[in-house]
């Protein structure tokens, strides 16, 4: 697959992704959407290197980064690393001063 080429999808994948975004996906749709995102859209399990084209290599590595972040969230040690950490403030939202 060319680094910049859109990932292939069909109507089932399209409807699964839409259902996930709408918060109405069933278990099968959730699995279909995540499988497509990790394996097709991000091309996570493909090599990023593109011969004689550093820009295409960089683009492919950017795609893979998305899949890597999702796959990392599936690892048990990732949950352990974030447990107990205070939530980060939401950017652009004003933090309320604590009442004393």
PyMOL commands that set and color helices and strands:
alter all, ss='L'
color gray80, all
select helices_A, chain A and resi 11-22+27-41+54-73+76-82
alter helices_A, ss='H'
color red, helices_A
deselect
rebuild
show_as cartoon
